[in-house]
Amino acid sequence: MAITPLMPVYPRSEVRPVKGEGVYLIGEGGERYLDFASGIAVNLLGHSHPHLIGAIQRQAETLMHVSNLYGSPQGEALARRLTELTFADTVFFTNSGAEAVECSIKTARRYHHAKGNPHKNELITFSNAFHGRTMGTISATDQVKLRDGFAPLLEGFHVVEFDNLEAARAAVGPNTAGFLVEPIQGEGGVRPASREFMTGLRAICDEHDLMLVLDEVQCGVARTGYLYAYEYYGITPDIVASAKGIGGGFPLGACLATENAAQGMVIGTHGSTYGGNPLAMAAGMAVLDVVAQPEFLEHVRSMGERLRSALEQMIPNHDHLFDSVRGLGLMLGIKMKTDSRAFVGHLRTRGILTVAAGDNVVRVLPPLVIEEQHIREFVDGLSAAAAQYEVPAAAA
């Protein structure tokens, strides 16, 4: 069997985009798709946003890459802006979400090492989590589909039930370094943690001098209507992994940390050849120019409420397929009564792009720049698709 030039690790669909315009993708044959997937929460400004394109073009004409052995005016500027906007005192830039999580894990462990407690190297993680596909991040999950065939995995992780504060508390031991948690599980089915759970984790960390590490790769950067989801929960984390939307489509991630949490991250403890390159920094700065404005965040919250309301009004018309809506802001999930992946495939044939997730959920992750007419187009299209959908026999 001949292998394809592109390593066949993705179940690629028939959609083959070659161009993007606002909230739409255009395929090779001119097909037009309403993009309510946004590259899985990446294209938060939609496609071909003029401010983002202009910033990247101007920087590409000037300087794209230099070694991190030199000073970084561009990186310093974006890091300073993030520290002004968030809990963080310092930032390490990466090229992806998994890299940001890896840096977060290292930062949490190194904190205890710097304090003379190298045995405190175990992070408590949670069921159905997704943190990436590197060796470190798959080791942090309990998902067999991610881990199968990659043994031996890394030690130092203890998985307990998500949103179960007592299970988290009971798992704390002499070797615990902290908690690694998604405030809203994305791949796991758009499952927001309760406020009680998140505030409880913060209290446990304060009591035992542990690191609260948040994976906000998918839910961060305005997706929830807050710049970061920890604001919604009213807590202050020690470390946050950020990516996806932070570059608006350009590869960029970040590990944000307090000065206390990062005390062990000294020269030589971490690095990245491409991390913090000037081109990525220009993209990140352009994204923040737009999304960090209070009126933009209010727009996301408003559109999120209207989209949720429209979906909730539609569900009773197709209650043989749909159960409920959950999520926050414009990170929503439609819980189905049948296989969500098959239905997501059906939607693609009708020009609507969404993303399947665990627990038979359809992830709805539109660009944050959507307006009411896009919500109407999506919900009308979803309803029409549901009316014509025949549940596959195997999924019935």
C-alpha positions, 0 to 999 in steps of 0.5 A, a space after each residue: 500500500 502506497 502512503 500518501 505524501 501527507 502523512 495520513 494521520 488526519 481523517 480529512 473530509 471532502 472540504 478542500 478550502 483555498 480561500 477565506 472571506 470573513 466567516 466563509 471558506 471557499 473550496 477548490 471548485 468555488 463551494 462556499 461554506 459557513 465556517 462555524 468551526 474557525 479552524 477549531 477556535 483559531 480564526 477568531 477574526 474570521 478569514 482575511 481580516 484586514 488588520 491582521 493581514 496588514 500587520 503580518 504583511 508589514 512585518 514580513 517586509 521588515 523581519 521574519 525571524 532571528 535567533 532568541 540569542 538576540 534581544 526581541 523588541 517585538 516579543 517584549 512588546 507583546 509580552 508586556 501587553 499580555 502582562 498588562 491585560 492578564 494576571 501574568 508577570 512573564 510570558 514564554 512564546 511558543 508555536 502551538 498549544 501543545 508546546 504552551 502546555 509543555 512549557 506550563 508543565 515544566 514551569 510548574 515542576 520547576 517551581 517546586 525544584 527551585 524551592 528545594 522540593 524536586 519530589 513535588 513533580 506530579 500534576 493532577 489532571 482530569 478525565 476526558 481532558 485534551 492537552 495536545 498530542 506530544 508525549 508529555 500532553 498525551 501522558 497527562 490524559 486518560 484517553 486511550 485513543 491518544 495514548 495507544 501505541 506510544 508507551 512508555 509514556 511519561 510519569 508524573 500525572 494522576 487523572 481524576 474525575 473532571 469537576 469533582 472537587 472531592 476527588 481532586 482534594 483526595 488525590 493531593 499527596 506529598 508529591 503533588 505539584 499542582 493541577 492541570 485543568 481546562 476550565 471548559 473542556 473542548 475536545 471532551 465535549 464543551 463541558 464547562 467546569 463549575 465555579 465551585 470546582 474552579 474556586 475549590 482548586 484555587 483554595 487547595 493550591 493556596 493551602 498546599 502551595 501548589 500550582 494551578 495550571 489552566 489549559 486555555 488553549 481553546 477557551 482563551 483569547 475572548 472565545 468565552 466573552 472574557 479575554 481568558 476564562 479564568 476571569 469568568 470564574 473569578 480566580 487567579 491562576 499561577 500558569 496559563 497555556 494559551 494558543 489557537 486564537 491568540 494568533 488569529 490563524 498564524 501559529 502562535 502560543 504562549 505560556 503565561 505565569 506569575 513571577 512566583 510561579 516562574 521563579 525556576 525558569 531561568 536561563 537554559 531551562 527552556 527554549 524554542 527556535 521559532 518561538 516569539 519570532 517577529 512575524 508571530 509577534 505582529 500577528 498576536 499584537 494585531 489580534 489583541 488590538 481587536 479582541 482586548 477592547 471591552 466593546 469587542 468582548 461585549 459583542 462576543 457575550 451578546 452574540 453568544 447569548 443570541 446564538 444559544 437562545 436561537 439554538 435552544 428555541 430550535 431544539 424542540 423542533 428536532 428533539 429526536 436528534 438534539 438534547 441541549 446546548 452548553 458552553 460559554 460565549 461563542 464556545 458552544 456545544 450541541 449535545 446530540 442523541 446520536 453520533 455527532 460525527 456523522 451529523 457534522 459530516 451531514 452539515 458539511 454537505 450542506 455548506 456548514 462547518 462545525 466540529 465533532 467532540 466527545 460525548 456526542 457533541 457538535 462544537 459550534 465555534 464561529 469567528 468572534 466577528 459574527 453578526 446576527 445575520 450569520 446566526 440566522 443563517 447558521 440556525 436556519 441551515 442547521 434546522 433544515 439539515 436536521 429535518 432531512 437527516 436520516 440517522 445511520 443505522 449503526 448510530 440509531 
